[in-house]
Amino acid sequence: MTSSSGASRRQVLAVAAAAATAPLLAGAPAEAKPKQPKTWDLTVLGTSDTHGNVYNWDYYKDAEFDDSKHNDVGVAKLATLVNQIRAERTGKATLVLDAGDTIQGTPLATYYAKQEPITSTGETHPMAGAMNVLRYDAVTLGNHEFNYGLPLLATWIKQLGFPALAANAINEKTGKPAFLPYVIKEVRLGGHGAPKLRVGILGLTNPGVAIWDKANVEGRLVFADMVATAAKWVPVMRRRGADVVIISAHGGDSGTSSYGPELPNENPTALIAEQVPGIDAILFGHAHNEVPEKFVTNLKTGKAVLTSEPSKWGQRLTRMDFTLTREKGCWKVVDSSATTLNTNTVVEDPAVLAAVRGQHAKTVEYVNRVVAQSSVELSAAESRYKDTPILDFINHVQTEVVTAALAGGAYAGLPVLSIAAPFSRTAVFPQGDVRIRDVAGLYVFDNTLEAVVLTGAEVKAYLEYSAKYFVTVPVGATVDPETISDPAVPDYNYDVFSGVDYDIDISKPVGQRITRLVLAGTDTPVATDAQFVVAVNNYRRSGGGNFPGIVKTQVYNAQQEIRQLLIDWAQAKGTIDPADFFVPNWKLVREGVPVF
């Protein structure tokens, strides 16, 4: 027994030695690899700035949406991509979030806010119907959610089958969040009996609401700084069991604002990632950019925070992928990545289309109603750099409405000027039938008309600020309309005036470009102390674009939507004829010589 046992032991040792030597003979590492910790994965899908797009449809052209890059739009396209990824990941954890600006932006959205408002009819808003079919996990409120007032917003939120978040929108009277700040979703990481993961989702809306929708929120809501709000709530979410923290933020990552310093930063996503510890990723929107994957290092922890922005209108879907391990009972994100997927690679989801089909058809019928006949074709293509009849149409209607409203009052003796911006480069009134969609395509925002009093000096300062839209083009240099504007200044932040005559010298530096400013039809310079009533939209008057001198108490504000005023004027007249409203009053020059 003894010798047999010894032999057995020697055999075991020999086998063990051989096994240990074999890798060396094969050229493999001498040491066995340590056991790799088990990993699990989580996918978070993100949309933003869908702006009322459900169908892949251009209501202004009454045709399938298309652009120069062949992008597609709409929640129906997003749903197909989402469902494909869910199917691929069957049994694994997949969340779907949206970063805001949902219920405004298309005639479809406008129709159910203005023509047949859901607050009156009780009908489900098309963006609630579509998003419920897609089965989102949470949506953040964007600034445009506040465009139609708090009652309509509240109605839409009630119709959603998932939470709407906005941690920094504060009830002014109570000092408490007016909406749900965050949600913690418990998900299983694959298969029966798999471990649970608690994902905290914090929603941050844009502080600019306080300016852009002042009439709807003043005295009701205040909007706290997005960075400070994240710093407040992220630790709370962690204490309450969030293993992973995702922020869904309606603010870009440039760190700049379109308004002045009176409000918290408009685009602070990178600042949030840098300054607030405990965040794993940020889905963001508002700027309409495509940012597939961008890591920002947190300055306190050194951790790389994943950020992504999925363009606009449903053209892209963000996909964030996280690899996780458990260490001493705690979850840890060991790897993360993101990309954006193009919705033009898939067909529309039939269930989403079916949910909104009747509302889509009603909107198409509405926008195709003929409101007037145009004597000639009018195009907005050159409105940015030439005085065009189609932009004068806006200014004429605004001037007429304000003049009539102030007749017989304290301001009746003042000249009425008007301001309009070239919102669209593609708007056209065709010769002949002009439909609602043609007018809506010219005025694509849901602005209302207001008026304030400006001095001559303030008018000049305003025009100088507006003229920063143009790049400097020296005398003799070729002027290319395609590159004439500063890409940092959007078209909607370039305004033209009616009611005074002026020249913009694009060869001169910003701030010295208004070389001629005279009373309409004269050579009489506008006096610095002269007074004018100025018709202006609510966005600009409340500080949008940070134009000087315009944030004043209104002398007119009847809460009338400018787009509807244009439609009503055309319908009442029956004819759109430039002879009735076109007054060339401004031009681009260099040293007095017209550019065009």
Buried (B, 14 or more C-beta within 10 A) or exposed (E): EEEEEEEEEEEEEEEEEEEEEEEEEEEEEEEEEEEEEEEBBBBBBBBBBBBBBBBBBBBBBEEEBBEEEEBBBBBBBBBBBBBBBBEEBEEBBBBBBBBBBBBBBBBBBBBBBBEBBBBEEEBBBBBBBBBBBBEBBBBBBBBBBBBBBBEBBBBBBEBBEBBBBBBBBBEEEEEEBBBBBBBBBEBBBBEEEBBEBBBBBBBBBBBBBBBBBBBBBEEEBBBBBBBBBBBBBBBBBBEEEBBBBBBBBBBBBBBEBBBEEEBBBBBBBBBBBBBBBBBBBBBBBBBBBBBBBBBBEBEEEEBEBBBBBBBBBBBBBBBBBBBBBBEEEEBEBEEBBBEBBBBBEBEBBEBBBEBBBEBBEBBBEBBBEEBBBBBBEBBBBBBBBBBBBBBBBBBBBBBBBBBEBBEEEEBEEBBBBBBBBBBBEEBBBBEEBBBBBBBBBBBBBBBBBBBBBBBBBBBBBBBBBBBBBBBEBEEEEEBEEEEBBBEEBBBBBBBBBBBBBBBBBBBBEBEEBBBBBBBBEEEEEBEEEBBBBBBBBBBBBBBBBBBEBBBBEBBBBEEBBBBBBBBBBBBEEEEBBBEEBBBEBBBBBBEEEEBE
